[in-house]
């Protein structure tokens, strides 16, 4: 299976003939092109045009993150899988309010089911399961409203309330004085737990973008997230299904196992972010998680989380082509 | 209006504080960030991450083209009021039968006007102008039906009849025993004149595709040519406007000036194509033609044919965004 290359050092991405390499002052490291899915740049890196040309041929996408670990943008090669038919169908499902609402609702429902799954997983493992029980009840109550929502905005509002209840139960799962949830804060996050959520989510958005490139879908046309102010939005939709089971569970594990501590963070004037050491640790554990496999009900075999994302995209594709109604992935552990 | 910066030299794109600049061995040129919409890289250019970060903040998109001028890919910032919007509008104009018909009709009308323009140009230059006169009359008669066409298929049928009359007059313009039109044949062409038309058209399709990559339009969604079985179709639509004045006139010139002869062709088992020498000659003359300038009525200045194609695309973009109804380019020589 192809891998993600994370670059934290400063240096240059270069090409020599049909090889790609990363060069720092100390050394030169070859990049196994056939085995690389995408490249995440965190360090101060110069990239030559010849590098990008060859990367594009090999369908390697390059994603940039800034000094604080925020996603900046991506080098997106010219579409290689090309289907006017799929993009039209995708646009049709966006333009038609009913079709858009149906898909958006499925994404929200899928996302909520995953949040519930996470809470149910931790419930029997806690000394005070009541808090999660309460959160689960209020989520269930609120979720009923999804069926009545008549616009994407209404869906978003319901999803927002549910997410609040979900996040509020993080403190019951984590119980660590250095990692208190308080409330969701972004750009910048105001505490460590929020910094972890923001960083983790941005990586999952990027992973989803990389996988979209390998389908006929157009990343610009999302359904739950509207197609306007972000360059890419379909990846945000898909990420909804995976954030709880990938990012949130990883955060719980890293904090509860004391692998992450306050030394992995740095204070900004008005917030807090992971420092380089923290980011390295986080992505290396995330990468391990992405490679782990889960049993897939329909396929009857084990697939990695990365593969699950791709399968999810194929399902969305089948939905917009009218072949099969999209059924969001539901974790079963 | 913000501008596009084209970089043909080799060098480096760098940032210093809140300035962006392009540096070559000889000099350093500052980039007016507030006034730059996007950057097209044709030379061998290294780009630093800090450059892209600031460009992303300023919503500047960076597009890469390879040594041959083909589009390779783009650096897309995280947020940008974006082509997702344009592609949706484009799809809307395809999905809505009325909107699609309107645009398709404009392409056919534009194309026919250019065919007439070519015939009118040659009419006074021939010893037997009657043949062109007759063709022009039958084109005019047939063209009336365009207004009544209610489907794209009907438009296509009218356009087919007109194109037949147009091609039938090639023999009057060329009058060379080695270059007889007979009838339009493709894949493979059955005679030399057809081989020239096929080759010339394919180059113009590609030129249009390259120019589309310099706009926000999606090449997969055409209007006259349906969006289904070809990878790209918008370029075929646009090419309709330019084939007569670029390809056909070039063919007439090359044959009548005896620059092309039977030695530039090679026979296949079931057809005939240009050989390497012929292709080289053709593209080098075509490239010269693309660089020549024509007076542009609205801009009040001379622009190259290549630029004309781009301007045509901007007009289509304005049309689908509802800013201004598309008016196809009409040659005035």
Boltz contact constraints between the chains, C-beta under 6 A:
constraints:
  - contact:
      token1: [A, 44]
      token2: [B, 49]
      max_distance: 6.0
  - contact:
      token1: [A, 45]
      token2: [B, 49]
      max_distance: 6.0
  - contact:
      token1: [A, 46]
      token2: [B, 46]
      max_distance: 6.0
  - contact:
      token1: [A, 46]
      token2: [B, 48]
      max_distance: 6.0
  - contact:
      token1: [A, 47]
      token2: [B, 47]
      max_distance: 6.0
  - contact:
      token1: [A, 48]
      token2: [B, 46]
      max_distance: 6.0
  - contact:
      token1: [A, 49]
      token2: [B, 41]
      max_distance: 6.0
  - contact:
      token1: [A, 49]
      token2: [B, 44]
      max_distance: 6.0
  - contact:
      token1: [A, 49]
      token2: [B, 45]
      max_distance: 6.0
  - contact:
      token1: [A, 49]
      token2: [B, 64]
      max_distance: 6.0
  - contact:
      token1: [A, 52]
      token2: [B, 64]
      max_distance: 6.0
  - contact:
      token1: [A, 53]
      token2: [B, 66]
      max_distance: 6.0
  - contact:
      token1: [A, 53]
      token2: [B, 72]
      max_distance: 6.0
  - contact:
      token1: [A, 56]
      token2: [B, 72]
      max_distance: 6.0
  - contact:
      token1: [A, 56]
      token2: [B, 73]
      max_distance: 6.0
  - contact:
      token1: [A, 64]
      token2: [B, 49]
      max_distance: 6.0
  - contact:
      token1: [A, 64]
      token2: [B, 52]
      max_distance: 6.0
  - contact:
      token1: [A, 66]
      token2: [B, 53]
      max_distance: 6.0
  - contact:
      token1: [A, 71]
      token2: [B, 78]
      max_distance: 6.0
  - contact:
      token1: [A, 72]
      token2: [B, 53]
      max_distance: 6.0
  - contact:
      token1: [A, 72]
      token2: [B, 56]
      max_distance: 6.0
  - contact:
      token1: [A, 73]
      token2: [B, 56]
      max_distance: 6.0
  - contact:
      token1: [A, 73]
      token2: [B, 75]
      max_distance: 6.0
  - contact:
      token1: [A, 73]
      token2: [B, 76]
      max_distance: 6.0
  - contact:
      token1: [A, 73]
      token2: [B, 77]
      max_distance: 6.0
  - contact:
      token1: [A, 73]
      token2: [B, 78]
      max_distance: 6.0
  - contact:
      token1: [A, 74]
      token2: [B, 76]
      max_distance: 6.0
  - contact:
      token1: [A, 75]
      token2: [B, 73]
      max_distance: 6.0
  - contact:
      token1: [A, 75]
      token2: [B, 75]
      max_distance: 6.0
  - contact:
      token1: [A, 76]
      token2: [B, 73]
      max_distance: 6.0
  - contact:
      token1: [A, 76]
      token2: [B, 74]
      max_distance: 6.0
  - contact:
      token1: [A, 76]
      token2: [B, 76]
      max_distance: 6.0
  - contact:
      token1: [A, 77]
      token2: [B, 73]
      max_distance: 6.0
  - contact:
      token1: [A, 78]
      token2: [B, 71]
      max_distance: 6.0
  - contact:
      token1: [A, 78]
      token2: [B, 73]
      max_distance: 6.0
  - contact:
      token1: [A, 82]
      token2: [B, 231]
      max_distance: 6.0
  - contact:
      token1: [A, 84]
      token2: [B, 220]
      max_distance: 6.0
  - contact:
      token1: [A, 84]
      token2: [B, 221]
      max_distance: 6.0
  - contact:
      token1: [A, 84]
      token2: [B, 227]
      max_distance: 6.0
  - contact:
      token1: [A, 85]
      token2: [B, 228]
      max_distance: 6.0
  - contact:
      token1: [A, 87]
      token2: [B, 220]
      max_distance: 6.0
  - contact:
      token1: [A, 88]
      token2: [B, 91]
      max_distance: 6.0
  - contact:
      token1: [A, 88]
      token2: [B, 227]
      max_distance: 6.0
  - contact:
      token1: [A, 91]
      token2: [B, 88]
      max_distance: 6.0
  - contact:
      token1: [A, 91]
      token2: [B, 91]
      max_distance: 6.0
  - contact:
      token1: [A, 92]
      token2: [B, 95]
      max_distance: 6.0
  - contact:
      token1: [A, 95]
      token2: [B, 92]
      max_distance: 6.0
  - contact:
      token1: [A, 220]
      token2: [B, 84]
      max_distance: 6.0
  - contact:
      token1: [A, 227]
      token2: [B, 84]
      max_distance: 6.0
  - contact:
      token1: [A, 227]
      token2: [B, 88]
      max_distance: 6.0
  - contact:
      token1: [A, 229]
      token2: [B, 79]
      max_distance: 6.0
  - contact:
      token1: [A, 230]
      token2: [B, 79]
      max_distance: 6.0
  - contact:
      token1: [A, 231]
      token2: [B, 76]
      max_distance: 6.0
  - contact:
      token1: [A, 231]
      token2: [B, 80]
      max_distance: 6.0
  - contact:
      token1: [A, 231]
      token2: [B, 82]
      max_distance: 6.0
